[in-house]
């Protein structure tokens, strides 16, 4: 690795703990034996970015100006590509990608690559995420064309399990978040999902707070998937 190796720009703060976990997993997944063999990265963690789900549901301000400010800041820092460890923010992917000359890694494409690595190449899969992510059909639109049938939590499960579980992670109450999130994953597996995509970067943090293998099927951690996509971009 040389002095002119481009930085990975990480547009984070959505939420702050998920961004910190992304940096941790990027480091742990890197095949390196010395400091110098790791990927240089700049984290722009701005928790002031307006809530993405509220914006998509029409109850909050547009986060795009804040997202673009982060991208421009990462450009100025010397980033060579942008990773965004927030699924719902990808509802503005096209506008962000059009507003920069840098490649912007797509978290749904990263999740699809991870599904294939796990041997899940088609059929029913579960997708957990924020109400905004599911309403925008971010996963359904990109994965349906690859041969997957996306199963999502019911409105009752979103209100009782998924949304409260995500909120608990954002409040740093990880131990409490495990039970509702694990129950939602199990319910998707019972409905026939051959794998469950944890399509909100708070959800893996909640799942990790409890016993392993809560659903009995492979789980796709979108934080890890995006970190692996970043390492692939860097040729690692």
C-alpha positions in Angstrom: 0.0 0.0 0.0 1.4 3.4 -1.0 1.0 6.9 0.3 -1.4 7.7 -2.5 -3.8 4.9 -1.6 -7.3 6.4 -1.7 -9.3 6.6 1.5 -12.6 4.9 2.0 -15.1 7.6 2.9 -17.7 6.5 5.4 -20.9 8.6 5.6 -22.2 7.7 9.1 -24.0 8.9 12.2 -27.2 7.1 11.2 -26.9 6.0 13.9 -23.6 6.6 15.6 -23.3 3.1 17.1 -23.9 1.5 13.7 -21.1 3.7 12.2 -18.7 2.7 15.0 -19.6 -1.0 14.5 -18.9 -0.6 10.8 -15.4 0.8 11.5 -14.8 -2.1 13.9 -15.9 -4.7 11.4 -14.0 -3.1 8.6 -10.9 -3.5 10.7 -11.6 -7.0 11.9 -12.5 -8.3 8.4 -9.3 -6.9 6.8 -6.6 -9.5 6.1 -3.8 -7.5 7.8 -1.0 -8.3 10.2 0.3 -4.7 10.7 -1.3 -1.3 11.1 0.1 -0.3 7.7 -1.8 -3.1 5.9 -5.2 -1.8 6.9 -7.4 0.3 4.7 -7.2 4.1 5.3 -10.7 5.5 6.0 -12.3 8.7 7.1 -15.6 8.5 9.1 -18.0 11.4 8.8 -20.4 10.7 11.7 -23.1 13.3 11.8 -26.0 12.3 14.0 -27.7 15.6 13.1 -28.8 14.2 9.7 -32.6 14.2 9.8 -34.4 10.9 10.4 -34.6 9.0 7.1 -37.7 7.0 7.9 -39.6 10.2 9.0 -38.6 11.9 5.8 -39.8 9.0 3.6 -43.1 8.7 5.5 -43.7 12.4 5.1 -43.3 13.4 8.8 -39.8 14.9 8.8 -37.4 17.1 6.8 -35.4 16.0 3.8 -32.0 14.6 4.8 -30.5 14.9 1.3 -28.8 18.3 1.9 -27.1 16.9 5.0 -26.1 13.7 3.2 -24.6 15.7 0.4 -22.7 17.9 2.8 -21.1 14.7 4.3 -20.2 13.4 0.8 -18.6 16.7 -0.1 -16.6 16.6 3.1 -15.4 13.1 2.4 -14.4 14.2 -1.1 -12.4 17.0 0.4 -10.7 14.6 2.7 -9.4 12.6 -0.2 -11.9 9.7 -0.3 -11.9 7.4 -3.3 -15.2 5.8 -2.6 -18.2 6.2 -0.3 -19.8 3.6 2.0 -23.0 4.5 3.9 -23.7 2.2 6.8 -27.4 3.1 6.9 -29.9 1.2 4.8 -32.7 3.8 4.8 -30.3 6.5 3.6 -30.1 4.4 0.3 -33.5 5.8 -0.5 -31.6 8.8 -1.7 -28.9 6.7 -3.4 -29.5 7.9 -6.9 -29.3 11.6 -5.9 -26.2 11.0 -3.9 -24.5 9.0 -6.6 -25.4 11.7 -9.2 -23.9 14.4 -6.9 -20.4 13.0 -6.7 -17.8 11.6 -9.1 -16.9 9.0 -6.5 -18.3 5.4 -6.6 -21.0 5.0 -3.9 -21.2 1.4 -2.7 -24.8 0.1 -2.4 -25.6 -1.7 0.7 -28.4 -3.8 -0.9 -26.0 -5.0 -3.6 -23.5 -5.9 -0.8 -26.3 -7.9 1.0 -27.0 -9.8 -2.3 -23.4 -10.7 -2.6 -23.4 -12.0 1.0 -26.5 -14.1 0.3 -24.8 -15.8 -2.5 -21.7 -16.4 -0.4 -23.9 -18.1 2.1 -25.3 -20.3 -0.6 -28.7 -18.7 -0.7 -29.1 -18.0 -4.4 -32.9 -17.8 -4.9 -36.2 -18.4 -3.2 -37.8 -16.9 -0.1 -35.8 -14.6 2.1 -36.8 -12.4 5.0 -36.0 -8.7 5.1 -36.1 -6.8 8.3 -35.6 -3.0 8.3 -37.1 0.3 9.2 -40.6 1.2 8.1 -39.0 3.7 5.7 -36.7 1.0 4.1 -39.6 -1.4 3.7 -42.0 1.3 2.4 -39.4 2.3 -0.3 -39.0 -1.4 -1.2 -35.3 -0.9 -1.4 -34.6 -4.7 -1.0 -37.7 -5.9 -2.9 -36.9 -4.0 -6.0 -33.2 -5.0 -6.2 -33.5 -8.6 -5.0 -36.7 -9.7 -6.8 -34.8 -9.4 -10.2 -32.1 -11.7 -8.8 -34.6 -14.5 -8.1 -35.5 -13.8 -4.5 -38.9 -13.5 -3.0 -38.7 -11.0 -0.1 -40.8 -11.7 2.9 -41.2 -8.7 5.3 -42.6 -8.4 8.8 -46.3 -7.8 9.1 -47.5 -4.3 10.2 -48.2 -5.7 13.6 -44.7 -7.2 13.9 -43.2 -3.8 12.7 -45.2 -1.9 15.4 -44.6 -4.5 18.2 -41.1 -5.9 17.5 -39.0 -4.4 14.7 -39.5 -0.6 15.2 -39.2 -0.8 19.0 -36.1 -3.0 18.7 -34.4 -0.5 16.4 -35.3 2.3 18.8 -33.8 0.4 21.7 -30.5 0.1 19.9 -30.5 3.8 19.1 -31.0 4.4 22.8 -28.0 2.2 23.6 -30.3 -0.4 25.3 -28.9 -3.4 23.3 -29.7 -6.1 25.8 -33.4 -5.2 25.7 -33.4 -5.0 21.9 -32.5 -8.6 21.4 -35.8 -10.3 22.3 -38.1 -8.3 19.9 -35.7 -8.4 17.0 -34.9 -12.1 17.4 -38.7 -12.9 17.5 -39.2 -11.0 14.3 -36.4 -13.0 12.6 -37.8 -16.3 13.9 -41.2 -15.4 12.5 -39.8 -14.8 9.1 -38.1 -18.1 9.2 -41.3 -19.8 10.2 -43.0 -18.3 7.1 -40.4 -20.0 4.9 -37.5 -17.6 4.7 -34.3 -19.5 3.9 -32.3 -16.5 5.2 -33.0 -13.2 6.9 -31.4 -10.0 5.8 -30.9 -7.6 8.7 -31.7 -4.6 6.5 -31.1 -1.9 9.1 -27.7 -1.4 10.6 -29.1 -1.2 14.1 -30.6 -4.7 13.9 -27.3 -6.7 13.8 -26.2 -4.9 17.0 -29.4 -6.0 18.7 -29.1 -9.6 17.5 -25.5 -9.7 18.6 -26.6 -8.8 22.1 -28.2 -12.2 22.7 -27.7 -15.9 22.0 -26.3 -17.0 18.6 -28.5 -18.3 15.8 -31.9 -16.9 17.0 -33.7 -17.8 13.8 -32.2 -21.1 12.7 -31.4 -19.8 9.2 -28.5 -17.7 7.9 -28.6 -14.0 8.9 -27.1 -11.4 6.6 -25.5 -8.7 8.7 -25.5 -5.6 6.4 -22.8 -3.9 8.4 -20.4 -6.9 7.6 -21.7 -7.1 4.0 -20.9 -3.4 3.4 -17.5 -3.7 5.0 -16.7 -6.7 2.7 -17.8 -4.7 -0.3 -15.5 -1.8 0.7 -12.6 -4.3 1.0 -13.4 -5.6 -2.4 -13.4 -2.1 -3.8 -10.0 -1.6 -2.2 -8.7 -4.8 -3.8 -8.4 -6.6 -0.5 
